Amino acid sequence: MEGLSITILKNSFQRRFVYKVNTLLNIFGTFITVFIQISLWKALYQGKGSISNYTMSDMYVYIIINAILLPLTNSNVANKIGDKVTSGSIVIDLIRPISLKNYMFFEELGVNIYNVIFAIIPISFFVIIFKIGFNFNLVNLVIFLLSSVFGVILMYYFNYILGLLAFWLKDSWYISWYSSALFSLFGGVIIPLNFYPILLQKVSYLLPFRLITFEPINILLNKNTLNQDIVIIILQIFWILVFEVVQKIIWKTAQKKIIVQGG
């Protein structure tokens, strides 16, 4: 099974080389996005040493690491499942030697790894030009890497569960839009949650979205104590387990629906 998973990942990765124009557009898009963010934050920090416990140096790192984590955690699985359900090709996934959840995870991971590799090209430009330093200690780096892996799994699980809802929805094209909107608002994607009004911060801390990229970056920036970092890891594991239970329940119900309809 492990060999099959790696094969799916490799094939997905290699297929991306066919889309050269799309790759160039992604590189350009990353360049523009990072440039705009750096320019805006530089203007905001003009004459200020620290805002909401973030220095300008912290914000540089936040922007750079966020630009790497976003394509890594990106998930379009909800739309893909919706398309499978609409076309009826979902029945093929019932006879694969690997579960739909795992098949689509490794397929998407291959795409995301490819996108991260090419996102590093424009990101490196800004690191060199602005002489952005990365002063991380080994403990924080290890916890950050672990937390980032859990962040990838969390994002995938959330979108996978939304995708399974396509079995009961007439149209599912808007599912990913809602997922992206929730993540952008409550995940600290554009602005760190520390800059949010208190009410929005409280809501964000009740939801799992901050655990996808915001908290891993804070771990790397050493914004928490070691105990707080451990709590974040525990929360990530908790939400992964919750999503695992939820997806199993929904998938079993969906399979029955396919059989009843004669799929």
ZIJO-V727268 format. One line per field, one symbol per residue. ss: DSSP state (2 for helix, 1 for strand, 0 for the rest). phi: phi as a letter, one per 20 degrees, with the letter a starting at -180 (. if undefined). A space follows every 10 residues. Layout:
BEGIN
ss = ???
phi = ???
END
This chain:
BEGIN
ss = 0222222222 2222222202 2222222222 2222222222 2222000001 1001122222 2222222222 2220002222 2222222002 2220000002 2222222222 2222222222 2222222220 0000000222 2222222222 2222222222 2222222000 0000222222 2222220000 0022200222 2222220022 2002222222 0000022222 2222222222 2222222222 2222222222 000
phi = .fffffffff ffffffffef ffffffffff gfffffffff ffffegmceb clmceffffg fgfffffeff ffegcdffff fgffffenfg ffffdffcfg gfgfffffff fffgffgeff ffffgffffe lfecddefff ffffffffff fffgffggff fffffffddf ccfegfffff fffffddmfe cgffeffgff fffffedeff eecffgffff emecefffff fffffffgff ffffffffff ffffffffff enf
END
